[in-house]
Amino acid sequence: MSIGKSIFLTIRVKFFFFTHFLKSIKYYLNLRFLLFDLLFSLAYFFLNPYRISRKFLEKKFNKKIYDYGETPIIEMEKMIKFFKIPSNTTFLELGAGRGKMSFWLYFFFKCKVIAIEQIPIFVKIANFFIKLFRIKKIEFLCKDMFTFDLKDVDIIYLYGTTLPTDEIKTLINKFKKLSARVKIITISYTLNQYDKDFISEKSFDISFPWGKTKAYLNIKGEKKCF
Ligand SMILES: C[S@@+](CC[C@H](N)C(=O)[O-])C[C@H]1O[C@@H](n2cnc3c(N)ncnc32)[C@H](O)[C@@H]1O
């Protein structure tokens, strides 16, 4: 990549984080969340999650893999509103990373969250904060999402834009065993692209530091033709 392009990308990403930070200031009026986020950010000031993920994947696959990313909480709020997700929901986050989104869902949305993550240090730190803030409604588990026994939850969130086709299909086979009322949010692809047993009920544009894409709300069922 040329130096010019790399400088342009760096400025774009920094601008994205800055504008998202300004938009998310409203969340810090919630003092409990403010305290949580100060301590959480302090912990991760010394532990870069992108580096942790790269090291974990390097050990697992013996090559450098840059696979980490987070859903901006402002974009998550848009998903909740646009997909009209009620607050008495059980939310399953597959591949929860360090869990910022799971905590946000708990603090602002009051729903029950089950977070599955493969990187042990993310899970340990998340569980430390669960204990510290005496949170009863988040279950943060160190599990492999491909072998984890999926329970009937209400909403599943999958930000797995780099998952290969065979892994998406493995997850789809697990989703198929769940009740038809379970809704699955995916980023940048619909489940219907891989399996016609699913339909995309709704979609809208969403922004990530790396660019714009779509968020989809998938359900089991066939599109009715009239
Ligand atoms: C792109 S990050 C998304 C983080 C978070 N969901 C968010 O939206 O902010 C994907 C996460 O999935 C995790 N992951 C990937 N494969 C996994 C697996 N088989 N089991 C559990 N977690 C996995 C990665 O370690 C990474 O933390």
The ligand as a Tripos MOL2 file, in Angstrom:
@<TRIPOS>MOLECULE
LIG
   27    29     1     0     0
SMALL
NO_CHARGES

@<TRIPOS>ATOM
      1 C1        -15.0800   -9.2330   14.4670 C.3       1 LIG1
      2 S1        -14.9480   -9.6210   16.1760 S.3       1 LIG1
      3 C2        -16.5450   -9.0470   16.7370 C.3       1 LIG1
      4 C3        -16.5670   -8.6390   18.1900 C.3       1 LIG1
      5 C4        -17.9340   -8.2200   18.7100 C.3       1 LIG1
      6 N1        -18.9600   -9.1770   18.3550 N.3       1 LIG1
      7 C5        -18.3760   -6.8750   18.1970 C.2       1 LIG1
      8 O1        -19.2190   -6.8490   17.2960 O.co2     1 LIG1
      9 O2        -17.9090   -5.8530   18.6970 O.co2     1 LIG1
     10 C6        -15.1940  -11.3890   16.0980 C.3       1 LIG1
     11 C7        -14.8740  -12.1000   17.3940 C.3       1 LIG1
     12 O3        -15.2890  -13.4540   17.2180 O.3       1 LIG1
     13 C8        -14.3700  -14.2900   17.8950 C.3       1 LIG1
     14 N2        -14.4640  -15.6240   17.3120 N.ar      1 LIG1
     15 C9        -14.0490  -16.0170   16.0740 C.ar      1 LIG1
     16 N3        -14.2300  -17.3500   15.9190 N.ar      1 LIG1
     17 C10       -14.7620  -17.7950   17.0790 C.ar      1 LIG1
     18 C11       -15.1690  -19.0740   17.5280 C.ar      1 LIG1
     19 N4        -15.0480  -20.1500   16.7700 N.pl3     1 LIG1
     20 N5        -15.6930  -19.1860   18.7590 N.ar      1 LIG1
     21 C12       -15.8260  -18.0980   19.5690 C.ar      1 LIG1
     22 N6        -15.4360  -16.8580   19.1960 N.ar      1 LIG1
     23 C13       -14.9230  -16.7040   17.9700 C.ar      1 LIG1
     24 C14       -13.0350  -13.6190   17.6660 C.3       1 LIG1
     25 O4        -12.0850  -14.0310   18.6210 O.3       1 LIG1
     26 C15       -13.4010  -12.1450   17.7570 C.3       1 LIG1
     27 O5        -13.2230  -11.6900   19.0620 O.3       1 LIG1
@<TRIPOS>BOND
     1     1     2 1
     2     2     3 1
     3     2    10 1
     4     3     4 1
     5     4     5 1
     6     5     6 1
     7     5     7 1
     8     7     8 2
     9     7     9 1
    10    10    11 1
    11    11    12 1
    12    11    26 1
    13    12    13 1
    14    13    14 1
    15    13    24 1
    16    14    15 ar
    17    14    23 ar
    18    15    16 ar
    19    16    17 ar
    20    17    18 ar
    21    17    23 ar
    22    18    19 1
    23    18    20 ar
    24    20    21 ar
    25    21    22 ar
    26    22    23 ar
    27    24    25 1
    28    24    26 1
    29    26    27 1
@<TRIPOS>SUBSTRUCTURE
     1 LIG1         1 GROUP 0 **** ****
